[in-house]
């Protein structure tokens, strides 16, 4: 197994207990004494602590400040406020009693939200675990369209994260793919050196080049754009029955193409990446699109190009994931992701 980087090991060693953390946050956000802690989990990119006080139930999220600094969390607070003003169902993000939206505690920047309404039905599920019903998938599609509509007049431009995971979709429209890749990798020497050592990289590039051809006939200006969510997966959705009643996690929100956001959501719902041979669910893909179009119908160009976008939408996302894994000294997992992307693109080459 790859070794744990010293910074992560140190953070793990110094991590406070859930009770200590919840008490500190409840004081900082002026919520009164903690009466219960319902969940505390730590992942490589963020930590979650769910707790309750007499003031209600809350979700605390801790992030690496080197990857998501305080300004980024303030940006998320503006997104949440805008969505609430437009009637979109997402839990409010709280401010500190001393001002600001985040507080540094044991190497993490912590922000706080009221717990979302509804059932966290898939909170512990993998990204590509199937939805239980088509009705859930259809509702998820409709909610994504409502997000796009609600963010249509957001007053600022949202850039992609400069470090860590990012939901970029630019290489598919490059005039010269090799040149665009060279420019992008020039600022990522560790990633570039890793890719050069793997035969899967050349296979992935060649397959991506083939699959992107339908997109090259259309300028990006021919697609409708705005703010995309970038991570519309079932773990970020809350349910009442078969209906999505709240959505969370705007960490990857940025300007992009709506059809790209839809494609990312469809692949997560119906194309389980590493298990394509056995797990594809075309009915769920169709249901998510139907739900989306019940709120915001696709344009002719979007409908025509959706298959090509489906085939190519995860390429840049997975490159960012490979880079992120390398930065965490997880080269074995990075190689697995790269090989998986090459296989994923090969699978799409054989689909009508």
N, C-alpha and C positions, 0 to 999 in steps of 0.2 A: 504493500500500500504506500502511496506517496506520503512523505513526511509532512507533519503539520508545521507551517511557518511559525517562526518564533513569536511574531506579533499576535497571531491567532491563539497560540498556546498561552501567551501571557494574558491575553484578554480572558481566556477560559479560566485560568487560574485565579484571576482577580474578580471574576463575575460575582456580584452579590447574590444572596439567596432571593427567591421570588418575593418572600415577605419583606425583606429589606428594600428591594427595588420598589415594590408597590407602595410601601409606606413613604419612601422618599418622593415618589412621583405624586402621590396624593397630597403631600404637603406643598410641593412646588406648584401644583395646579389648584391648590386651595379647595380640596374636595372633602376634607374631613377624614377621620380614621378609616382604615381599611377593615372591612368586615368579612371579606371572603376573596380567595384567589381561585379562579376556575381553570386557568391554563397558563403554562409558562413553557415556551419552546425556544430553542436557539438554533438557527441555521447559519450557513456560511455568509449570507448577505444581510440578514436581519434577525432580530429577536422579537418575540411577541409575549406580552403578559396581559392576561385578562383578569381584572379584579373589580370588586364592588365596594362602594361606600354608601353612606346614607343618601348621598347625592345621586346615586344611580350606578350603572354598570359601564365599565370603560375598557378600551383596548389601547395598550401602550405599544408603540413600535420603536425599536432601537436600530439605528443604522450606523454604518461606518462613516465617520465624518470626512474621511479622505475621498470617499466615493459619492456621498450625498451630504454636502455641507449644509450649514444652517440656512443659507440662501435658497437652497433647493427645497428645503422643507417649508420655508415661507412661501415659495412658489406653489407648492401643493396646497397650502392653506388658502391661497387666492383661488385656485381651481375649485376646491370644495365649496368655498363661499359662493362662487359664481354658479355652480351647479344647484346649490340650494335655492338661490334666488330665482332660478329658472324651473323650480319644481322637480328637479331630478332627485331620486331617492338615494341618498348617501348619508352616512352618519356625520354629524358636525365634528369639526376639528377644533379642539380647545386651545386657548391661549394661557400662558403662564400668568400667575398673579403679578409677577414682576415685569411682564411684557415679553413678547416674542412667542414663537411656536415650538421651540425645542430647548432641551437642556442636556448638557453633557454629563454622563454618569458612567464611570468605569469603561471609558473608551468607546461608548456609543452615544449618538445623539438621539434622544428620546422625544417623540411626539405623542400626543394623546387624542383619542377619538371616543365619542360615545359609541357603545356597542351597536352594531347595525341591527335594524329590525329584521325579523325573520329567522329562519333556521340556517345555521352554518353547515349545510348538509354534506359538503364536499371538502371541508376544511383540512382533512387529513388525507385526502385522495391525491393520487399522482395527477400530473397535468393532463395526461391522456387517458385517464380512467373514464369509462363511458358514463354518459348521463343515464339516469334510470328510465326516462320516458321521452318520447318525441315532444310532448307538450312542454317539458322543461327546456328542451333545446330551442323550440320555437319562441318561447318567452325570453330566453337569453338573447336571441337575435333581435327581437323587438327592443329590448333594453339597450343593446348596443346602438341601435339607430337613434334612440332617444338621447343617448349620450352625445352622439354627433350633432344632433339638432340643438341640444342645450348649449353646446360649446361653440355654436356657429358665430356668435358675436363676442367671444372672449377677446378682451382688448389688448392682449400682448402676444408677441410671437414666442412660441415655445421651442427652444432648441433641444436637440437630442443630448442625452448625458455624454459628457466627454470621457468619463471613466466608468467601467463596469458595463452591465447589460444595457442594450439599447435596441429599440425597435426601428432601425433605419431601413429605408427601402429606396436606394439611389442607384446602385450598381446595375439594376435591371434596365435602366434607361441610358446607360453610358454609351457614348458614340464608339469608344474603343475600350472594351472591358479590361484588357490587359493593362492599358495605360492608367485607367481609373484605379485598378487594384494596386498598381505600383505606387501611385500617389497616396493612397490610403494607408498602405503598409509602410511607407517611408517613415511615418511617425510612430510605428509600432514594431521596432526591431526585434523584440523577443518573439512576437507572433510571427513575423516574417521568417525568421530563422527556423522556427518550429515547422511552419508550412512547407518550407523548402526541403525538409528532411522526410516528408511523407508523400508517398505515391498517391495516396487518396486525395491529396490536394489537387493535383493535375487532373485527375478524373472528375472531381467535383467542379472545377472551373469549366472543363469541356462540356459537361452535361448542363451546367447552368447556362453557358453560352447558347447551347442548342434550344433550351426551353424558353429563354427570354426573347427569342426572335419575334414572336407576335407583338411584343411590347415596343420593339424598336421602330415600328411603323407609326407609332403615335407619340407625339411630344408629351411629356408629363403634364403640360398645360391642358391636354385633352381629357384629363381625369379630374373629378371633383376632389378638392382637398379641404382640410381644416385640421382640427385637433383630433388626433387618434389616441386611443387608450393604450394600445401596445401590449396589453397583457390580459385580454378578455378570456380568462379561463374560469372554470367552474369554481375553483377555490376562492375567487374574488366575488362570487355571487351568493346572495342569501335568498331563501325561498319560503313561501307560504303556500302549501300544496304544490302545484306544478308551476306557480308563477314566481318570477324573479321580483323581489320586492325591494332590493337594495343592491348596490354595487360599490366596491371599494378599490383602493390601491391605484393611485394615479402617478406612481413613481416613474413610469415610463411614458407618460403622456407627452406628446410632442406634435408639431405640425407634420402632416403626412397625407396620404391618399386614403379616403374612406374605404375603397375597395380592398386596399392592403390590410386595413384593420379587420375588415370582414373576413378576408382570406385567412388571416392568423387565427381568428376565432373558429372558423370552420375546420381548419386543420386540427386544432386542439380538441374539437368536439367529435370529429369523425375519422381522422387519419392519424393513428397512434404511432407515428414516426418509426420507432424501432420494431413495431409489430405489424407492419402494413399487410403482410401476406395473410394474416388471420383476422385482423381487427378492423378493417375498413367498414364504415357504416354509412353508406350513401344516403340512406333515409334520414339520418341525423344531419348530414351535410345539407340536404334539401330543406329540412325543417328549419335549420338556422337561417338559411337564406330567405325562406318564406316569411319567417318572423321579422327579419330585418326589413324586408320590402313591404310588410304591412304598415310600417311607419314611414320609411323613406325608400321609395322605389329606385332601383338602379337606373342610371342613364344607359343609353345604348352602348356607349363605349365601355362602361363598367361591366355590363353583362357579357359583352363579346370577349373581353380580356380576362374575366374572372378565372377561367381555367389556367391560363398562363401565370397569373398572379398566385393562384393556389400552389402551383408547382415550384415557384421560385421564392415565395414569401419568407421562408425560414433561413435562407442562405446567409444573409447578413446578420441576422439574429444569432445564428449558430457560430459565426465567426467571432462575434462579440463574446459569446459564451466560452469559446475556446480560449480567447485572450484572458477572460476573467479566471478561468481554471488555471491557466499558466501562472497568473499573478498570485494564485493561492498555492503554487507548487503542486498542482494536481495534473501532471503531464499525462498520466495514464488515462484519466477521464477525458482530458482534452483530445487525445488520440481517438478515444471511443466516439466522442461527439463528431469529430471530423469524418471518421469512417461511416458513421451513421448518416451524415448528411450526403455523402457520396452515394450511398445505397438508396437513400430517399429520392435523390434526383434521378437515379437510374430507374427506379420504379415508375416515376412520373413519365419518363420517356416512352414507356410501353403502354400508357393509358390513352384512350381516345380523347 
